[in-house]
Amino acid sequence: MAGWINRENRVPQYQRIMQGADNLRLWEKARGKWMIPAYKVLLFTTFGSSMYMMGRLVLGHKTWFGKN
């Protein structure tokens, strides 16, 4: 633990990296550009399929397609 006491302060260096002029949002730098859109696709797909199947169950159909 003695090495942590006189350690260099790297916060300004990390702030320069995160607050650079690259016109990216913070979540894009921290998580990547693909994570939030992929999450939204998954979220809306599962929500939409749940609503579709609930509507079919209300109408009396117990399968995804057809009139069974």
VMD Tcl script that draws the C-alpha trace (Angstrom):
set ca {
  {0.00 0.00 0.00}
  {2.98 2.34 0.35}
  {3.12 2.76 -3.44}
  {-0.34 4.33 -3.50}
  {0.52 7.19 -1.15}
  {2.89 9.13 -3.42}
  {1.24 8.13 -6.66}
  {0.97 10.50 -9.61}
  {-2.41 12.19 -10.08}
  {-3.71 11.01 -13.45}
  {-7.15 12.65 -13.27}
  {-6.24 15.61 -15.55}
  {-4.84 13.21 -18.12}
  {-8.03 11.12 -18.10}
  {-10.16 14.27 -18.29}
  {-8.33 15.36 -21.44}
  {-9.10 11.98 -22.98}
  {-12.79 11.98 -22.02}
  {-13.43 15.67 -22.75}
  {-11.60 15.82 -26.05}
  {-13.03 17.61 -29.08}
  {-14.10 14.49 -30.96}
  {-17.87 15.30 -30.80}
  {-18.78 12.00 -29.15}
  {-21.19 11.59 -26.25}
  {-19.87 10.28 -22.97}
  {-21.77 7.00 -23.28}
  {-20.25 6.46 -26.74}
  {-16.74 6.81 -25.34}
  {-17.37 4.67 -22.29}
  {-19.49 1.88 -23.83}
  {-18.95 2.12 -27.56}
  {-21.27 3.22 -30.32}
  {-22.97 -0.16 -30.71}
  {-24.13 -0.93 -27.18}
  {-27.04 1.50 -26.70}
  {-28.53 1.03 -30.22}
  {-28.27 -2.75 -29.83}
  {-30.00 -2.51 -26.46}
  {-32.80 -0.40 -27.96}
  {-33.30 -2.85 -30.82}
  {-33.56 -5.72 -28.35}
  {-35.87 -3.74 -26.06}
  {-38.32 -2.67 -28.77}
  {-38.27 -6.07 -30.49}
  {-39.18 -7.93 -27.31}
  {-41.80 -5.32 -26.39}
  {-43.33 -5.42 -29.86}
  {-43.42 -9.21 -29.99}
  {-45.00 -9.36 -26.54}
  {-47.72 -6.90 -27.59}
  {-48.32 -8.83 -30.81}
  {-48.75 -12.13 -29.00}
  {-50.95 -10.62 -26.29}
  {-53.21 -9.24 -29.01}
  {-53.41 -12.65 -30.63}
  {-54.22 -14.31 -27.31}
  {-57.06 -11.84 -26.73}
  {-58.47 -12.85 -30.10}
  {-58.20 -16.53 -29.16}
  {-55.18 -17.59 -31.23}
  {-52.52 -19.46 -29.25}
  {-49.85 -19.60 -31.95}
  {-47.67 -16.91 -33.57}
  {-49.17 -17.41 -37.03}
  {-52.33 -19.06 -38.34}
  {-55.79 -19.52 -36.91}
  {-55.15 -22.29 -34.34}
}
mol new
graphics top color blue
foreach p $ca { graphics top sphere $p radius 0.5 }
foreach p [lrange $ca 0 end-1] q [lrange $ca 1 end] { graphics top cylinder $p $q radius 0.2 }
display resetview
